[in-house]
Amino acid sequence: MRKPDETLNAPPTGGSPDAQKISLAQTPPSHAAPASPISSHQLLRSEIRVWTRDLLIAIGLALVIIVFLYQPVKVEGTSMAPLLSDQERIFINKFVYRFEDIHRGDVVVFWYPLDRSKSFIKRVIGLPGETVDIRRGLLYVNGQMIPEPYVPPQYTDVTDFGPVKVPKDSYFVMGDHRISSNDSRVFGPVASQFIYGRAVFAYWPVDHFGSLSTTEASDK
């Protein structure tokens, strides 16, 4: 390997040593060629690559969340009208009830107790240990009337039902379209182990696009 000062210390090929030293001293120092400036086209391509990478990462994370936390389902029937319509597409949260309790008013998806190959979607109206009573279409829980603004007058079933006490670890569920709903009035309360999700978001048709939270559902 050549030392940094090897050229300066090399013996001269001709003339006196002093002349050689003077000749080297008079040689102008060399300078590296300036780097060519980066063009705007190259900068744009670099930014596009960064944006594309970030977009793909975001899409990948969204897909992971959807696959593992949410499940798209199609509603069949009109028992949850007007909140949900026939053939509407929604997302359900499959893990929410591993971290929080089921509440009155939640729109839940569960395995049909009489045929576990089928899934139903209904609204929770009675919690474990409560007594459910329906008098001329009005809901009473433990003797207290519960307002149900999500049930339009034209969908109200004015027949009486109950009183029925909800067993431990079970929930009384009903469709909002009371005169056209196969629910706990027919097949009884649903065990918590059969409830596997809560409806959270509608995405099709586009005019129904939006959240299906309990508060918003109650305002319909």
N, C-alpha and C positions, 0 to 999 in steps of 0.2 A: 504494500500500500504506500502510495506517494505521500510524503509529508507536505504540509501546506506551503512551506518556504523552499521546497526542493528546486523549483525553477530559478529562484533568485540566487541560490548558492551554486548553481551549475557552473563549471569552468567555461570560459569564453572559447569560441571556435576560432576567433581571429582578433588581432589587436591586443592592446594592453588590457590588463584587468581593470584599470581605472576607466578606460574608455568604455568598456562593457558596462560598468556600473553606471556611468553617466548616461549611456544609451537607454538602459532600463529605467532609469529615473525619469527620463524625458518621455517615456511611453505613456500616453494618457490611460487612466484607469478604465477598465471595461465596465459597462452598465448592463443589467438585465433588461431585455426588451419589455416594455410595458404590456400588461395583460390587456387583451381586447375587452372592451366593455360588453356587459351582458345586454342583449337586445330586449326590447319590450316584448317581442314575440316569445322569447325564452322565459321571461318572467311570467307571462300569461299562462304558458303551458305548465310551468311549475305550480302556479296557484290553482289551476284546474285539477292537477294531479292531487294536490292537498285536499281540495274540496271534494273530489270524487272519493278519496280514501275515507274522509270523515263521514260522507253520506253513506257509504257502504257499511261502515261500522255502526252507524245509527240504525240503518235498516236491519242489520243483523241482530242488534240488541232488541229492537222492537219485535222481531220474529220470535226470539227466544222468550220474551215476556208473554207474547200471545199464545205460543205453544204450551208453555208450562204453567201460566197463571190463568189464562182466559181460553174459552172455547166458543167458537161460533156455532150457533144452533138456529134451526128454522122453526118458527112457530106454525103449528098446524091447528086450525080451528079458530073459533071466535070467543072462547070462554073468558079471555082476558081483555076483550074489547071494553072501552075504547083505547086503553093503554097500548095493547098489542093487537095487531090485525093478522088475519090468516096469511101465511106464507112470508111473514115478516122475518128478517134476519137480525139476530141480536148476539151480543157477547155475554157470556156468563162468567163470573169469577168462581173458579173451582176451589180456591183455597181460603176464601174469606172466613169461612166458619171454623177453620182451624185456629183462628186468632181472635175471633169475637163471637158473641152469642147471636142467635137468631132473634130478631125483633118483630114485634107486631107491625104489619105493613110491608114487610119484606116480600118481594116477588121471587119465589124460590123455584128451583128445578129439582125434581125428585123422581126416583123410580116408582112407577105405579104399583101400589101394594098388591093388586090382584094379578098383575102380570109384569114381572120385573124386567122384561125385555123392552118395555115401553117407558118413556119419560113424560112427565106432566109438568106444567108450569102453572102455579097458582099463587095466591096471596095469603100470607100467614095472618090469621085473625084471632087465634086462640093459642096461648102459651101453656106449657106443662103445669098441671094442677089447677088451671082455671076452668070455670063453668061457662059454657057457651050456650046462649039462648037466643033464638030469633023469633021475634013477635011481629007479625004483619010486615015482614021485610026489614025490620029494624034490628040491629045487632046489639045484644046485651052480653057483657062479660062480667061475671060475678055480680050480676044484678044491676050493673051500671051501663047505661046506653053509650055506645061508642060511635061517634060520627064517622061516616064513610063517604067523603066527598068524591071519591074515585068511582062510585057506583051511580051512574045516571038514573034518573027516575024511570026512564023507559026500560031499563035493564033490571029493575028491582023485582024480586020474587016475593010476593006479599004473603006467601004461606008461612005457617009457623013451623019451627023446628026446635027440638030440645025440650028441656035443658040437658046438656051432655057435659060430663066432666072429662077434661083432656088428661090422658094418663101421663105418668112420669116419662120424660125423655121423648115426648111426642108433641105434635103440633096440629091444630085444626086449620085446614086451608080451604079457601073458596076462590072461585073465579069472580072477577068483577062483573061479568055478564051473568048475573045470578039465575036468570030464567033459561040459560043455555050452558050450564056448567056441571060436569061430572066431578064432584069434589068430596070433601069429608062428610057431607050430608049423605053420601051414597056409600063410600068405601071406608069411612071412619078416619080418625086422626092418623097422621103419618109419623112413623118413628124417625127420630133424628138421624139414624144411621142410613136412611134412604135419601136424605136430602144432601145433594152433592154440589149445589151451586146457587148463586144469586144473580138474577138478571141485572146488568149494570149499564148496558149501552146498546142502542139500536143503530144499525148502520144501513139498512135497506128496508123499504124504499127511502130515497133521499129526503122526502118530506117528513119522515119520521126520525131523521138522523138526530141523535142526541142522547143525553143521559137518561137512565131509568131509575134514578135514586128515589127513595121513599117519599121525600118531600115533593119532588116534581110530580110523581105519580099521583099523590094525593090532591094536587091542584087541577087535575084533568077532570 
